[in-house]
Amino acid sequence: MVQKKSVIKLLFLLPTYTFGGAERTSLNLLNGIDKNRFRICLVTSKNIFQHFQNIDIEKFIPIEDLGIDIWFNSFRRFVSDIKRVAQLLKKEKPDIAFGMMHYPSSLLVFAKKSYNLNIKIIASPRGPSIEYLRYFEHNLLRKACLRGIFYLFLKYADGIVVNSAGMKGECVKDFHVTEERISVIPNSVDVRVVREMSGEDADINIKDSFLMFSAAGRLEKEKNLPFLLRTFSQVRKKIEAKLLIIGEGSEKRLLQTLSAELGIADDVIFVGYQRNPYKYIVKSDIFVHTCLFEGFPNVVLEAMAYGVPVVAMDCPHGPRDIIKHGENGFLVPMNDERALVNALLTLAHNKELRDLIAQRGFERVMDFSVKKMVDGYESFYYKIVHNINV
């Protein structure tokens, strides 16, 4: 006998101030989810909520009012935030609480266990924990503490959602999570929205004789943009080309200095943060993705949706879930400058190949529809709340 699907009160915890891949996924999900079956309480910053204002959300709670942090900045603050989140859960009484990213997932799980709350918790780490600890945490005690926290929230969550097969593999191999507790739901791209936004005018004017490369994302260490600049400097010796970098971040000045040192300052265009990056990417001939690690690279899907061929490093974990090398894009080994140069030049010299890769890339995007993603989340939410197969 199939149990009737009742209305579920969903508390969606998204403590962040910047709009990136996880926030885009949250927007697509909460916009598409069936409002007749889900009552949504969104907990995020006022800055992020402006992107959600046109969505039918029953309740919005600013994290500024709660006073919770967005990352593991101190143990004392972490304990304090657990208490605040527990108070929030007691007040709102959701059927299910969803933590988007590591910190909110940890807060929800620890709040439930510490205060013995009768609420289902779904954790959703969006990027590789092991790679983050490897590149960004160098204090051995803090690294061990964070790994322990990651292990515990994954162990005690009622369910786990990840966005790539590699992320699932990490949960199983490195944190000993049983496979049946994990659902792999890839991110999505709304092709209609992307196509509409890419039609806006972009204030750049490049000669037709120059080939245009582009990259997009926060200008931070994990995006590995110094490697991209060094690679582009080698490509620039062979062909006339420009590199468009879309985004802001703490490494901008370093990247500008490196561009000057490599002699390519006139060929690298920093356009800063853009609410609509699509109008710039669509102008490029090739999109390049060189991140050190990812959970699932939304920007790769988005570039494909514009009809732009993609060359990506085969980083942990997402690009290989999207790209089949040589068929709908190019995958190159991690930090292999020669391989990346060769891939870029191969596409640069062959317009017919670029068009073929772009067409197949666009066809691949159809596998990552918003509806498919939303259906996956809805089914998993029902499975966790009612403990049934759906």
N, C-alpha and C positions, 0 to 999 in steps of 0.2 A: 504493500500500500504506500503510495507516494504522499508524503506530508505536504499539506498546503503551505505555500510560501507566504508567511506573514510579513508585516512591515517591520523593518529593522532600523533601530536608531544607531547610526554610525558616527562615532567621534573620530575625526581625522586630524591627527596632530602633525603639524608641519612648521616647526619653529625655525624660521630662516628670514633673512632680510634681502636676499638677492634672488633674482629669477633666473633659474638655469634649467637643466634637464629634468631633475626631479620635480621641479615646480611646473614645468610644461606637462609632464606626465600626469601630475595631480589635477591640473586644469582640464586636460582632456577627459580624465576619469570622472571627475565630479560634474562636468558638463554633460557627459553622456549617460551617467548612471540613472536607472529608472527611479524617478522621484515618487512614484506611486508605491514603491517597495522599500525605499530607503529615505529616512529622515536624517539630514546631514547637519552635524555641528562641526564647523571648521575652526580650528585653532591655529592661527598663524599671525604674522606681523601685519600691521596696518599697511605697510608698503607692498607686501605681497597680495593682500586682499583686494587691492585695486584691480588686479587682473581677474578676480573672481566675481566682481560686482554684478555682472550680467547673468550670473548663474543662479538658479533657484536653490538657495541654501537656506535651511530653516533658521540657523543661528550661527553667528560669527563671534568668536571670543579672541580679542587681541592678546598676543603673548606679552605685550607691554603691560597690560593690566594684571597678568598673572605674575610677572616678574621672573619668568624662567629664562635660562640661558639657551644657547643654540649648539654648544659643544662641551666637551669634557675639559673645562678650563681649570677646575680645582675640585678636589674630593669634597670639601665642605659645601661648595655650591651644588655639586651633584646630589648630595644627600638632601639639601634644602629643596632642590627642584623636584626630587622624588616625592617629597611631602606635599608640595604644591600641586603636582599632578594627581596625587591620590585624593586630595581635597576636591579637585576638579571632577574626577571620576565619581566620587561620592555624590556630588551635587547634580551632575548631569545624568548619571545612571544610564549610560549607553548600553546597548546589547553587545556591541563590539567596538573596540578602540584600535585604530590602525596607526602605527608609527612609521612615517615616511622618513627613512634614513636611520643611521645608527643611534644618534642621541635620543630622539623621541622614542624609538623602539626600546631602548634601555630604560628610559623613564617609565614607560607604561608597564613593562614587565616587572621592574623592581617595585613600582607602586602597588601592583596587584599582589605580589608575593609578600611584601613588607606589611601591608595593611589588610591582607586576607580578603580581597575584593572579589565578588562574584561577577566578573566581567571577562569576556573572551578578548584576548589580545593577539593581534597579528603584527609581527615584526617584519620590516622590509628594509634591510640594508641595501643600499643602491650602488655601492662600489666595493671593490675587493678590500677586505679588512687586512689581509696579510700584506698586500702591496702598500697600503697606506702606512702600516706600522714600519715597513721596511724603509720607505722614503722619508717619512716625516717625524717619526718618533725615535729619538736617539738616546734618551734617558732609559736605561735598562729597567729601572723600577717602574716608571710610568708605562713603558711598553708592556711589561708583564701585567700590570693592573688593567690596562685597557684590553689586552687579550683575554684576561679573565672575565671582564665585564661583557665582552662580545660573546664569549662562550656561554655565560649564564643567561643572557637575554635570548640567545638562540635555543638554549636547552629548555627554558621555561615558557617560551611563547606558545600559545595554543596553535598557531600556524605561522608559516613563513612564506613571504612572497619575494622572489628574486626576478631579475629581468633578463638573465642570460644563463645558458647551460654552464658556463664557467663559474658563475656565482653559485649555482647549485653545487657544483663540484667542490668548491672551496668549503661550503657549509658542511658537506659530508666528510671530506678528507681531513680538513684542518680543525673542525669544530664538532665532529662526530654526531651530526644531526642525521636522523633516519630519513631516508628519501621520501617516504610517504607523507611527512609533515611539511614538505616543501612544494610550492607551486611555482613553476617557471612561466611568467607572463611577460613577454617582451613589451617594450614601449611601443608607442604608435606614432603615426604622423597623419595629420589631417591634410590630405593632398589639396583639397579644395581651398582651404585657408592659405596654405603655402603658396599656391598658384596665384591667388588673388593678391597677396601681400608682395609677391615678387614682381608684380606689375607696376609698383610705385617707382617714381624716378629716384635714382641714386646720384648724388652730386660728385661723380668722378668722371673724368674724361681721359681715356687711354687711346693712344694711336692704334689703329687696326693692325699695324705691323708687330705689336707686342702681344705675346701670349699672356693671359692673366691666370695666375694661381691664387687661390684663396684659402684661408684658414679662419676658424671662428671659435671663440671660447674665452673664458677668463684668462687673463695673462698672469698665470701662476705656474709654479714649478711643475705640477703634474701634467701640464699641457706640453711640456718639452719643446717649447718654441725656439730656444737657442739651437737645438739640433736641426730644426726646420730651417732656420736662417743659414746655418753652415751648409746645409744641403742645397738650398736655393742659390747660394753664392757660387756653387759648382755648376749648377744648371745655367746660371746667368752667364757664365763664361762661354757657353755653347750656343745660346739662343737669346734673342731679345725677349725679355719677360718682365713682368711686374708681379709682386706678391702683395695681396690685400689681406691685412690682419684686422679682424673684427673683434673688438672686445676691450675691456679695461682690466687693470689689475696691478698688483704690487711690482711686477717684473717689467713694466712698460719702459721705464728709463733704462734698465739693463739691456733690454732688447734694442732700443734705439741706439745705445752706445755700441753694442755688438754689430749692428747694421753698418754703422760708420766705420768700425774697425775692419769689417770684411769688404768695405768698398761698395756696398749695395744700398746705401742710405737713400739714394735717389730712386731706387727701384722697389722699396718697401713702403707701402702706404698704410699707416695706422689710422683707422677711421673711428676708433673708440667704441664705447658701448652703443649699440643700436637697438632700440625697441623692435625695429623691423630689420633684422640682419639679412632676410631673404632677398631684398632688393639689391644687395651687394653680391651675394653669392651667385645669384643667377647670371651676373655679368661675367663670371669667371669661366675659363675653359676647363680647368681642372681644380677639384677640391682636394686638399691634403690634410690628413689627420695623423698627428704624430704623438698622441698622448702616451704617457708612461703606463697608465692603467685606466680602465673604465668599468662601469657596471654594464652599461649599454649606451653606445654613442648615438644619441638622438640626432646630432648634427649630421652624421653620415646619412641617415635616412632622409633628412631634410634636403641635403644636397642632391641626393638621388631623385627626390620628388621634383626638383627644379629641372631635371634633365642634365645635371652636371656630372661627368665621370669622377669617381672617387679613387684616390690612392691612400691607403691606410696602413699604418704599422700594425702588425699582428699582436697587439698588446692584450694583456689580461683585462677584460674577457670578451667584450662585446663584438668587435669587428668581424670575427670569424662566424658569428651567428647570422650576419647579414650578407657578407661578401663571399662569393666563390671566386677565387683568384683566376683572373684571365677571362672570366665569363661576364660578371656584372660589376666588376671593379678589380683593383689590384691590391693584394696583401703582400707586404714586405716584412722580413724579419725585424725584430726589435733592434733599434739603434744601428741598423746596417746602412751606413750612408751611401755606399756604392750601389746597393740594391735599390734604394729610394731614388737616387739620381737616375739610374737606368730606367726605372719604371716611369718617372716623370718625362724623361726624354723620349722614351718609346711612344707615349701618348702625344707628346708635343709634336713629334714629327709625322704623326699619322692621324689626320683628321677623320678619315673613314673609321678607324678603330675607336677614336673618341666618341663618335656618334653611335657606334654599335654598343659600346660599353654603357653609354648614357641611356640608350633605349632599354637595354636589359636591366640596368639599375632601376629605372622607373618601373619596369614590370615587377621587379623584386619588392618594391615598396608596397605593392598591392597586398602582400602577405602580412602587412603590419597596420591594418586598418584600426581606427579608433573603436569601432564596434566590436571587433574581435578582442581587443584588449579589455574593454568594459565588460563584455560577456564573461571573460575569464575571471575578472575580479568579483563580479556579482556571484558567480557560481562558487567561488572559493569562500566568500563571505557566508553564503548560505550553508555551505558544508561545515564551516567552523561553528556557526551559531547553533545549528540544528543537529550537528553531528550525523549528517546524512550524505549519501552520494547524490550528486545532482548532474 
